[in-house]
Amino acid sequence: MIRLDEETADDWWEVEGLLDLCFAPGREALSSYRLRDGVAPVAALCLVARDDDGAITGAIRNWPVRIDSPHGRKWALLLGPVAVHPTHQGEGLGAALILRTLEQAREGGWSRVLLVGDLPYYRRFGFEKLDGVTMPPPTNPERVLGIELREGAWRGVTGPVTRAMP
Ligand SMILES: CC(C)(COP(=O)(O)OP(=O)(O)OC[C@H]1O[C@@H](n2cnc3c(N)ncnc32)[C@H](O)[C@@H]1OP(=O)(O)O)[C@@H](O)C(=O)NCCC(=O)NCCS
């Protein structure tokens, strides 16, 4: 049984360590981080998984972003980063973190979610390539994926993804 908890302030550096371990050096230079600069994550949607000794083995954080759509500015949830310690990969932790996030985001009133990632992994959760939604460069448009938490939530929503101002 996988137990997920909300990340606390005390967990911050342990999660940072896990992200450093799981991602290539320079992860914070990724364009998606520019959308997170100076913006608080959605606390209720930042989750950690722990092993029996209490060490963090998986984590997910989520940020609000906006899309400057021709039909007005729209809110979206930017999912990630999500990471699972290499010794625990393939045990379903990543799926548990993502599915819990999507469930709680829907309950929390979020309509649409996007991320930058591998479609072959995220397709299983219902993510599809988003056409016309552009992340800050340099981002491969093939990796900009989205999912609707309310039917039609991405319909007609196109344009650049921008930082949610605090
Ligand atoms: C991606 C990640 C979070 C998945 O976590 P996980 O707990 O291992 O995932 P799950 O156990 O839920 O799923 C494992 C399955 O996903 C597959 N998978 C993992 N990463 C994948 C990828 N990038 N593309 C396609 N499939 C992938 C595995 O091969 C495995 O397949 P199987 O079920 O057929 O055996 C984890 O591998 C990780 O931390 N990777 C490094 C950081 C990273 O890339 N994060 C995502 C950024 S977009």
The ligand as an ORCA input file, in Angstrom:
! r2SCAN-3c Opt
* xyz 0 1
  C       9.079      9.101    -14.714
  C       9.013      8.554    -13.297
  C       8.457      9.638    -12.378
  C       8.064      7.350    -13.296
  O       7.939      6.883    -11.963
  P       7.756      5.309    -11.655
  O       7.296      5.195    -10.231
  O       8.956      4.558    -12.054
  O       6.553      4.980    -12.657
  P       5.464      3.823    -12.556
  O       5.962      2.739    -11.652
  O       4.183      4.453    -12.280
  O       5.436      3.320    -14.061
  C       6.497      2.573    -14.567
  C       6.295      2.355    -16.048
  O       6.480      3.602    -16.726
  C       7.439      3.418    -17.740
  N       8.146      4.671    -17.931
  C       8.855      5.374    -17.041
  N       9.370      6.482    -17.599
  C       8.965      6.464    -18.889
  C       9.172      7.337    -19.984
  N       9.897      8.455    -19.870
  N       8.586      7.021    -21.161
  C       7.862      5.899    -21.295
  N       7.625      5.032    -20.290
  C       8.178      5.317    -19.099
  C       8.319      2.309    -17.227
  O       9.016      1.693    -18.281
  C       7.291      1.378    -16.625
  O       6.650      0.669    -17.651
  P       5.874     -0.734    -17.380
  O       4.717     -0.404    -16.474
  O       5.450     -1.167    -18.723
  O       6.894     -1.603    -16.725
  C      10.395      8.064    -12.792
  O      10.900      7.114    -13.698
  C      11.432      9.169    -12.630
  O      11.540      9.771    -11.556
  N      12.209      9.444    -13.688
  C      13.239     10.482    -13.639
  C      12.626     11.863    -13.569
  C      11.668     12.113    -14.712
  O      11.967     11.816    -15.874
  N      10.486     12.657    -14.360
  C       9.441     12.932    -15.318
  C       9.708     14.189    -16.030
  S       8.629     14.427    -17.396
*
